[in-house]
Amino acid sequence: MRRGRTLIILGLLLIILFAGAFYVYTRFLQPASVPTALDGGETVPTQAVTLKSTVRLIQPVARGTVINETVLDTVQIPEEAFLPGMFTELAEVVGRKARFDLEAGMLLTSQVLLDTGEALP
């Protein structure tokens, strides 16, 4: 009987302790929320992301294979992710050879392709 009463008192103390900790967290420690249009605050303008078209492979290409438009596609990437040497038009890539074995989904750059007249290293 005494053990049951002790467990009930201990349980009540734990509940009160957790409720107090929750109150302190939500009242004083939780970071302030940013107002949005839904709660009547001003809307915070977002920066527009500029996208740039980039050529990628949709199928794997073996080393030395001449690339045609059936294995190519374009994808939009953020302009800040665009690297020097990346291609923006399919016509820039068609007829070139793969310098290495290339995987599907790879964004093409001038470093991984050879002109048609160049020999493989």
KOLBATI-25529 format. One record per residue (C-alpha): residue number from 0; residue in three letters; y, z, x. Coordinates in nm, 3 decimals, padded with zeros to 5 digits. Example, Ala and Ser with C-alpha at 12.3 -4.5 7.8 and 13.67 -1.06 7.14 Angstrom:
BEGIN
    i   aa        Y        Z        X
    0  ALA  -00.450   00.780   01.230
    1  SER  -00.106   00.714   01.367
This chain:
BEGIN
    i   aa        Y        Z        X
    0  MET   00.000   00.000   00.000
    1  ARG   00.239   00.091   00.278
    2  ARG   00.159  -00.232   00.463
    3  GLY   00.248  -00.446   00.154
    4  ARG   00.586  -00.274   00.116
    5  THR   00.662  -00.329   00.485
    6  LEU   00.583  -00.701   00.457
    7  ILE   00.808  -00.739   00.151
    8  ILE   01.098  -00.566   00.327
    9  LEU   01.045  -00.777   00.639
   10  GLY   01.036  -01.096   00.427
   11  LEU   01.361  -01.003   00.251
   12  LEU   01.529  -00.930   00.584
   13  LEU   01.422  -01.271   00.718
   14  ILE   01.556  -01.447   00.409
   15  ILE   01.890  -01.268   00.441
   16  LEU   01.903  -01.349   00.813
   17  PHE   01.836  -01.722   00.757
   18  ALA   02.088  -01.737   00.471
   19  GLY   02.353  -01.577   00.694
   20  ALA   02.277  -01.815   00.981
   21  PHE   02.299  -02.114   00.745
   22  TYR   02.634  -01.993   00.610
   23  VAL   02.777  -01.946   00.960
   24  TYR   02.655  -02.290   01.069
   25  THR   02.790  -02.477   00.767
   26  ARG   03.119  -02.286   00.762
   27  PHE   03.210  -02.267   01.132
   28  LEU   02.977  -02.466   01.358
   29  GLN   02.918  -02.793   01.171
   30  PRO   03.131  -03.082   01.306
   31  ALA   03.407  -03.207   01.081
   32  SER   03.323  -03.517   00.882
   33  VAL   03.529  -03.833   00.909
   34  PRO   03.696  -03.923   00.578
   35  THR   03.567  -04.236   00.413
   36  ALA   03.685  -04.447   00.122
   37  LEU   03.430  -04.277  -00.105
   38  ASP   03.578  -03.929  -00.070
   39  GLY   03.938  -04.042  -00.116
   40  GLY   04.033  -04.050   00.253
   41  GLU   04.175  -04.343   00.441
   42  THR   03.929  -04.600   00.563
   43  VAL   03.883  -04.628   00.937
   44  PRO   03.915  -04.991   01.051
   45  THR   03.619  -05.127   01.242
   46  GLN   03.644  -05.377   01.522
   47  ALA   03.510  -05.722   01.446
   48  VAL   03.229  -05.826   01.678
   49  THR   03.269  -06.179   01.810
   50  LEU   02.939  -06.364   01.822
   51  LYS   02.846  -06.655   02.046
   52  SER   02.564  -06.904   01.999
   53  THR   02.296  -06.895   02.271
   54  VAL   01.983  -07.107   02.326
   55  ARG   01.645  -06.932   02.329
   56  LEU   01.278  -07.028   02.339
   57  ILE   01.064  -06.992   02.028
   58  GLN   00.739  -07.074   02.210
   59  PRO   00.611  -06.997   02.561
   60  VAL   00.668  -07.274   02.818
   61  ALA   00.457  -07.321   03.131
   62  ARG   00.609  -07.375   03.475
   63  GLY   00.713  -07.738   03.532
   64  THR   00.703  -07.834   03.162
   65  VAL   00.986  -08.056   03.037
   66  ILE   01.158  -07.871   02.755
   67  ASN   01.220  -08.047   02.422
   68  GLU   01.391  -07.937   02.102
   69  THR   01.065  -07.828   01.934
   70  VAL   01.048  -07.512   02.148
   71  LEU   01.419  -07.426   02.123
   72  ASP   01.636  -07.236   01.879
   73  THR   01.984  -07.083   01.881
   74  VAL   02.067  -06.720   01.818
   75  GLN   02.398  -06.538   01.779
   76  ILE   02.468  -06.261   02.032
   77  PRO   02.779  -06.046   02.089
   78  GLU   03.027  -06.220   02.318
   79  GLU   03.025  -05.927   02.563
   80  ALA   02.647  -05.976   02.610
   81  PHE   02.693  -06.345   02.697
   82  LEU   02.618  -06.400   03.067
   83  PRO   02.741  -06.676   03.296
   84  GLY   02.489  -06.959   03.305
   85  MET   02.367  -06.915   02.946
   86  PHE   02.347  -07.229   02.735
   87  THR   02.529  -07.266   02.404
   88  GLU   02.398  -07.607   02.293
   89  LEU   02.041  -07.737   02.260
   90  ALA   02.143  -08.068   02.418
   91  GLU   02.224  -07.884   02.744
   92  VAL   01.860  -07.773   02.775
   93  VAL   01.660  -08.066   02.638
   94  GLY   01.498  -08.265   02.922
   95  ARG   01.513  -07.986   03.182
   96  LYS   01.204  -07.836   03.348
   97  ALA   01.097  -07.472   03.347
   98  ARG   01.127  -07.324   03.696
   99  PHE   00.889  -07.037   03.602
  100  ASP   00.649  -06.957   03.319
  101  LEU   00.884  -06.866   03.033
  102  GLU   00.805  -06.643   02.737
  103  ALA   00.896  -06.692   02.371
  104  GLY   01.220  -06.524   02.268
  105  MET   01.373  -06.560   02.613
  106  LEU   01.744  -06.651   02.632
  107  LEU   01.778  -06.948   02.864
  108  THR   02.005  -06.954   03.167
  109  SER   02.064  -07.213   03.437
  110  GLN   01.866  -06.996   03.685
  111  VAL   01.534  -07.044   03.503
  112  LEU   01.562  -07.421   03.448
  113  LEU   01.567  -07.724   03.676
  114  ASP   01.729  -08.061   03.616
  115  THR   01.479  -08.338   03.547
  116  GLY   01.522  -08.490   03.895
  117  GLU   01.467  -08.164   04.084
  118  ALA   01.128  -08.076   04.227
  119  LEU   00.964  -07.739   04.172
  120  PRO   01.005  -07.496   04.463
